[in-house]
């Protein structure tokens, strides 16, 4: 039975996507039609992940704890449909009710 195409033509960015759970998610959504961008601080693992997943997979080596580097990343990659964060670094978010989406779009 062929895989479902739930993510057909969706762009999915996966921070921590070069190994472990992140790589497994990247592989799964790629099989479901996603255009995957894996992000990791380890450039070698990014390249290995791209080869492993194949297709239109892209990757970027970025330290997600560096706010300026993350800002550059999202400027460079442009629009996407889903963001998955499995990186080992802690993700700093606001409480959901206190989140100002207009402000946070410029901070990513």
Secondary structure, DSSP 8 states (H G I E B T S, - for coil): -----TTTT-EEEEETTTSHHHHHHHHHHHHTT-EEEEEES-HHHHHHHHHHH-TT-EEEE--TT-HHHHHHHHHHH---SEEEE--SS------GGG--HHHHHHH-
